[in-house]
Amino acid sequence: MPELSQETDHRGALLPFGLAEVTGPSMVPTLQHGDRLMVHYGARIRPGDVVVLRHPFQQDLLVVKRAAERREGGWWVLGDNAYAGGDSTDYGVVPEDLVLGKARFRYRPRKPDQRSPFAVARWALSSARPVFSDRSASRRLRAR
């Protein structure tokens, strides 16, 4: 169930940004296993944002989920992959202080088998993208 394999210590840093690597399938198709994220710590969270948070029961574990809605006591967070689990349907509302920041940018590293000019060009056009809030996904996820 781990979602982020590392966290950059952002306390005392000049800029509130850090890097993290995604592990696991819970945010497919938005994020894939192995994607790198630029995380904006302390950013204002809105419904639909992809957020990085501490797991409510295992606080040394960081996870990435979509903030579906604000509820009494914190945020209701859901993965984009309904079959992966490990979100608020399992552990309830996440307290506000456990939500660390918002994913701003996604970088997908090139796979070793992507050697042909066509594969490299395709990778170059899709490897780096901003992570946008998806308001429609937020409404869709609330219905679950």
Secondary structure, 3 states (H helix, E strand, C coil): CCCECCCCCCCCCCCCEEEEEECCCCCCCCCCCCCEEEEEECCCCCCCCEEEEECCCCCCCEEEEEEEEEECCEEEEECCCCCCCCCHHHHCCECHHHEEEEEEEEECCCCCCCCCHHHHHHHHHHCEEECCCCHHHHHHHHCC
